[in-house]
Every structure is written in C-alpha cells, then in structure tokens.
Amino acid sequence: MGERTGTDVELEVGDIAHGGIAVARLDGRVVFVEDAIPGERVRARITDDRKRSFWRASAVEAIEPSPHRVEHVWSAASIDRDPADRAGGAEFGHIALAHQRALKAQVLVDAFARFAHMEVESLPRTDGPLVQAAPGDEDRGGLAWRTRVRLHVDETGTAGPFASRSHRVIPVADLPLATADVQAVAPLRPYALPGVAVVDVVAPAHADNDEPGGPSTDSGARLVIDDQAPTVITEQVGDRTFHVDDTGFWQVHRAAPSVLTGAIGRLVDRDRLDEDGHHLDLYGGVGLLAAALAEVVGPRARVSTIESAPRATEHAQENLAEWVGARAETARVDRWLRRTLAGASRTERERLTAGTVVLDPPRSGAGREVVESLVELAPAQIVYVACDPVALARDVGLFAEHGYRLDALEAHDLFPHTHHLEAVARLVPAA
C-alpha cells in the first residue's frame, strides 16, 4: 500500500460506474468510491492507492447526503462500520430501491453507448422504466429474494460473507437478502463449521415459500459443504418442475426463473419464428430457457440445449422430456458451433438458419468466436440473456459488425441492493 492508504479525504461524487462504484476526482486523479451515491459530498477513506491511474476509497460519512440515501438494509454493511469490516454483497443497500434501478439503467445505457455505440433508450419496450422490479420485491423492500447464498469459513470455523474486495470473512448475525428458508438453516453461529472452507445454503423456491413471513415447515433448505456429492432438488416454475443439482446452477432470485421465462415469451418475434426450424438454447443449464422457447414454438418443437456440465445436461434431457424433438447435448458451445458448421448437412443447416437461438452465456459474455459462429449459422433471431451489461453491449456491438441489429431490449432488477441486473435483448438480421 502507498502512503495515502488509510487517510480520509473529502470528495464530490460523480457518476455511477459499472461494478456499483461511484466516480470522484482528487487532484485530477480518478477515485472509485464505494458506499457513495452520485451527487453526494462524502468523507471517504482511501483503501488502495497503488495505481497511478486511479485510487479506491470507501465512504465513511455522507457530509451532504443524497436524497436517495436510506439506512442500509444490512447493518453488517453499513457506512457506520469501518470499511474493512463491512460485509460484501449488498453494495446498493444504502440507496432507495427506485433510485437503485435508475442507476442500473444509467449503467446499461452507458455500456451500450461506449461498447456498442448505440442509443438504447428509444428501443421499443413495455411501459415503465428500463429496469423493471421483480414481482413482490417492492412489497418486501427488495429483501428476502436469495434462494442461494455462498458463505466462506474462516480458520475458527465461523461462516460469513467476504468483506468487499477481500478474502476476509465477516461474521454476521443475519442475511436480509436471503429468503426465510435460507436464513433458517444458515450456520451463522461462531465456530459452527470447523475444517470447512465454503458452504452454500440452498432453498428451492417452491410455491409454499414464496410469500413473506417465516420459513416453510418443509422447505427443502439445506447446506452444501465444500465439494460434497450433489443431491437432486426440484424447482417449481409456474406449473412446470425442473430437476437440478443442489451444487449446480440455478437462478438465485426466487422470481428470476418466471421473470426470464416470461421475457423469452415476449422477446421471441412470432413473425420470425418457424415451427419447423431447429432452435437452440446455448449455455442451456438444466433447460429452463429451452423449455420457455419450446413452449413458444409448440408441441412439435425441435430444440437442442447445449451445456458443458454433464449432470446439467442429464437433467435438461429429463426436464424437456415432454417435447419429443428436444435434446440436450454436453459440449462447450464454441466447439459445438464449430463442429456443427463444419459437419451439418444442407438440410440441417437450413433448419438451423430458420431457427431461433436463445443465448445465455456466463458473466464474461459469449465472445467473438461464438458471435462469429452464430453469424455464420445465420439464425432468424437471437434472444440474448445477460447478467453483465458491459459484456452484453460488447457482444451486441460484435453482432452489429456482422449484420445483426438490436431490435428490442428489456432489463430486470433480479439482484436488489446490489449493482447487478439481468438484461434480455433481441437481435435480428439487419437486412
């Protein structure tokens, strides 16, 4: 650390940046400030001054607070604590919910302007703000939505979240972003897990535990310790059930599966949908979005979901069993696309070109190789689901370079009190 680390400075806080941090300047140098809100004057503590191009700091006092500042929803992450002792994972918890969504919309718009050179505010969308609240979150104050929480365990066996930008475990008394069922089984007692490094707390989001209040009597909530063998659990989405490993990927917000299923239903353009086409769900997991796509296509849907995790693929095949034309393949998406482009027959290529693609890559995005392979495949439309606005904007820019235009965009606040959001975009051939 440099000589300024640990010192306090006064800062005028500017815009919000990707990652949930605000931007200020000190003697011409950029300072990224945690726990601040654009427009505030704060006293901030320098936490990292090693780089010449920018420093990092954490607000310790709001001298001129924003009208959008509220008491933090999690006392363990409050500005009243020393920055080193604040729990990570609720970096927007001091901001009123509606303003959180406004800041997220600002980041999304800025990402498209910078990385895709596009103005997205004028795109057609449903009424209301660009970033929509998930059902029930307003009533809950943005709390009690996490059905999965990862806790780290220190050398004493005490579990908790890491401090922001640290591997230091912070003991906490509660997990207000978690559902009641997760909180009921979370091992927050001191010395509870000696010899353990990581524990995941998992609670399937069944209909009987979707209402505010206490934990369900039979919730299925459980602890998953380190690398223990997976157990299959059942998730309910509307009237459909999905099997998934308790160690596997599933959307974290209790309403996220239904929100994203609905987004697929809205953003698939029926005029571009060919029921006889071969449709794809790339990075498909256990088939949640493939099922949403198949429901739009109809009972004769030919849908392939591609996923690199073998157990997820096994579950996807079972979860999609009602569609005779559905299949799940275990493969890396980039390799599967290269192999398909090289070996598909003319008839199969025509079916793929007539098809719709749902693309739900990891946080880092699809990347140039996958984008270029999809452009060569030339599907009728691509519905891109993204949890990172910069990665989405970058990939949309790549698609635009190769003849696909952004046709629709919607965003959902599936991570209240954090900087994250989920966006869904439709891309169609420009011609």
Secondary structure, 3 states (H helix, E strand, C coil): CCCCCCCEEEEECCCEECCCEEEEEECCEEEEEECCCCCCEEEEEEEECCCCCEEEEEEEEEEECCCCECCCCCHHHCCCCCHHHCECCCCCCCECHHHHHHHHHHHHHHHHHHHHCCCCCCCCCCCCCCEEECCCHHHHCCCCCECEEEEEECCCCCEECEECCCCCECCCCCCCCECHHHHHHCCCCCCCCCCCCEEEEECCCCHHHCCCCCCCCCCCCEEEECCCCCCEEEEEECCEEEEEECCCCCCCECCHHHHHHHHHHHHCCHHHCCCCCEEEEECCCCCHHHHHHHHHHCCCCEEEEEECCHHHHHHHHHHCCCCCCCEEEECCHHHHHHHHHHHCCHHHHHHHHHCEEEECCCCCCCCHHHHHHHHHHCCCEEEEEECCHHHHHHHHHHHHHCCEEEEEEEEEECCCCCCCCEEEEEEEECC
